[in-house]
Amino acid sequence: MTLSRNKAPPSSRVSSEIVPLENVHLLDESLLCEQMGYSPARLTWINTLLVPYGGLLAGALQPGETVIVCFATGHFGGAAIDIALAMGAGRVVAVGRRMSSLEKVQGGYPKGKVVGVATEGLDETSLKDAMRKATPRGLGADLFLDFTPASAAEGQKWIHISSAISALKANGRAVLMGGASDAVSLPYSELMTRNITVKGNFMFDGTAPAKLIRLIEMGNLTLSRFHNIEFDFKDYERAIDEAATKTAGDCGVVLVYKE
């Protein structure tokens, strides 16, 4: 991303010597930094937000729909909540391992917009029932966005994936973007009889950055919940150590170059 005080194209040096031109997206500095008050470090969250945004675009999220996000306490899953609501989702069912973590997530949004469901202690059927109950009137979700980390296999072997798919309405969509490394069991008859679409999606397409920047510039998506711990480039070793301990969805570590 390149900050600019006007809409002039980036210089040839920026476009040809540093990064390919198609990877350069202008950010309106006077709007984003001066009027909205975002620091350049805060704007680096655009890179993280683009990943769940790509998944929600792939799943064709529509205003008013209900989205299940697994796991919603991680870096990308946490960001997916904000993106989904900015795109008009009526409710996000935030799935995580422990309710104590999910209660903190729920508290950051208007009541009823985000409902937590903990996987701890539940089998596949009870987890499906809990997810469905968390949707408006218990009717099920429209879209399931999965960011399963490899560590989620311990003791449960991805049961939340099949549970979430079973909690979808007819014609629901599932977008898989996580790190599951083994075969995943899917409810074949439910996929077929209820016309469920399951789609793998890696990152985002070329149209996503400009669309996401527009969401931020128009105020639909706020970056106020996200924050960073900043380090000077010479302190990169400390920054790496700090980053290793930051797993919450709303915190990151940024290296800042100071001339």
N, C-alpha and C positions, 0 to 999 in steps of 0.2 A: 504494500500500500504506500502511496506517496501523498503527503500533505501538500496542498496548494491553496494559495489565497485567491486564486481565480480559476477559471475553467480552461486555461491554456494547456495545450498538450505538453507532456513531460519532455525534457530536453533529450536530444539524441544520445547524449552520454548516458543518461539514466536508462533509456530504453534499449540501447544496443550494447553497452559495455558492462552493465551490472546485471540486468535481468531482461528476459525476452519481453517485448512490448505487450504481448497478450497477457502477461502476468502483472502488468502495472495498472492500478486502479486509483484514480484521483480522489482524494478526500478533501472536502471543503474546510480548510483550516479555520476560517473566520466563523463558520457556522458551528462546527463540531467542538473546537477548542475555546473560542472566545464567547460565543453565545450559549452553547450547551455546557461548557465547562469541563469537557473531557481532556485529560492529558494524553500526550502521544502514547504513553505506556498503557493507559486504559484502552486506547484504540487497538492495541495488539490483540484484544479479545475477539476482534473480528475473525482472526484466523481460527480460533477455537469454535466460535459460533457457526462458521461456515460448514463444519462437518455435520452437526445435527440438522442444520438448515437444508443441506443436500439430501438428507434422508427424508425429511418431511416433504420436500418438493417431489422426491421420487415416489412417496406414498400419496401424493395428490391431496394433502390435507385441505379440507374446506372449512370455512367459518362455521362455528357452532358444533363441530364434531368433537368427539371424545378420543383422547390419545392415551394409550398405555406406554409408559417409558420405563424400560428396565436396563440398567439399574440407574435410578435417578439421583443417586448420591455421588456419582463419579464426575469426572471432568466434563466429558461430552454429554452424559445423561443429564447432569444438572443444568447445563446450558440449553439442552433440548426443551426444558420446561418453559424458559423465557421465550424461545423462538416459537414454540407452539402457540403460546398465548398471544404473542405479537401477530401471528398469522390468523388469529381469530378462533382458536380452539375454545370450546365451551368449558371443558374440564380436562385436566391432566391427572391420570392415575399414576402416581409416582411409586415405583416398586423398589424396595431396598431390602437389605438383610435384617436390619433392626429398626423397630419403631422409634427408638430414641433418636436416631439420626433423621428419620423421616419427619418427626414432629418439628424439628428445626427447619427443615425444608418447607413444610406447610406454612409455618409462621411467617414466611417472607412474602406471602401472596394474599390477595383478598380471600375471605372465608368461602370455602366451597369450590374455589377454582383449582386447587391442588389437593388431592386426597391420597394419603399414603397407605401402602399395603406392604407389610413385612413378610418375607418368605420364611423367617426363622420358625421352626417347629411345625410347618405345614407340609402336608403331602400334596401331590399333584392335583387331586380333586378339590381339596379344601382351598388351595391357592387359587384355583380357577374360580371357585365360588366367591372368594374374598375380592378378587379383581372385578368380577361382574357386579358384586354388591356395591363396589365403590363407584360405579358408573351411574349417571342420572337414571333414576327409577329402576336400577338394576337391569337395564336392557342390553348392556354390553357396550363395547367400544367400537369405534369405526376404524381405528388405526393403531397398530402396535409397532413401536420403534425400539429395536433391541441394540444395546451396547454391552453385551455380556463380556466381562473380562475373563481371561483364562482361569483365574482363581475361583470363579463361581462354581466350578465343577466339583469342588470339594464337598463330598457327602450328599450332593443333590443331583449331579449329572444333568444340568440344564433343564430341570423340570419346569422352571418358570417360563421357558419358551413355549412348550406345548400348552401350558396352562393359559398363557396370555392369548395364544391363538384360539383356544377353546372359548375364551371370554369375548371374542369378537362377534359382532353382529353378522348377519348374512351380508355378503358382498364386502366384508371387511378386508383390510389390507395389512400385511405384515412386512416390515422392512428390516432386514438383518444387516447390521453394521458392526457386530462385535468381534470377540476373539475366541469363540468356541472352537476348539481344536479337534474334537471328536465328532462322530456321527450324532445327529440330533434326531430323536424320535418325534414324528409329527402325526397328528390325528387324521389319518388318510380320509376316513369316511366324512369327517366334519369339513375338511377342505373341499371335498367334492360336492356334498349335498348342500352346503351353504355358500358355495362359490367364493371361497376365500383365496385371495392372491398372496403368495409368499414370494418376496423379491429380495435378492441380494443387492446391496448397493455400496460401492466404495467411494468414500469422500463426497464430491459434488461435481456438477457439470460446469461448463464454462460460463453459463449465464448467471450462476448463483452469486458471485461476488458483487456485481453491480446491483442486483436485486436486494441483497442484504444491506448494502450501504444505503440504499434508498429507504429501507425500513428504519434505519437508525436516524438518517437525516430528517425524516418526516416525523420522528418522535414516536412511532409505533413500537419500536424496540428500544428500551432504555438500557444503558450500560451501568447504571448506578449501583446495581447489586454486585457487580464484579469488581474485584480489586487485585492489586499486585504488590508484591514486595520487591522493591527496586535495589539493584546492585550496580556499582560501577564495573566496567569491563575488567578492570584489574582484579576485582574480587570474584572472578568467575568460579573459583573453587568453592568459595562459601555459597555462592548462588546454587551450584549443583547440589551441595549438601542440603540446602534449604528446600530445593525443589523435590528432593527425594522424600521429604516428610509431608508435602502438601498434596493431599488427595481429595480435598473438598472441591465441589463443583464451582465455587465462586472465588477461588483464590489461585493466583499464579505467581511465578517468579520471572522477572524481566531484567535483562542486562541493559543498562542505559549508557550510551556513549556520551561523554562530556568532553568537549573540546577544551 
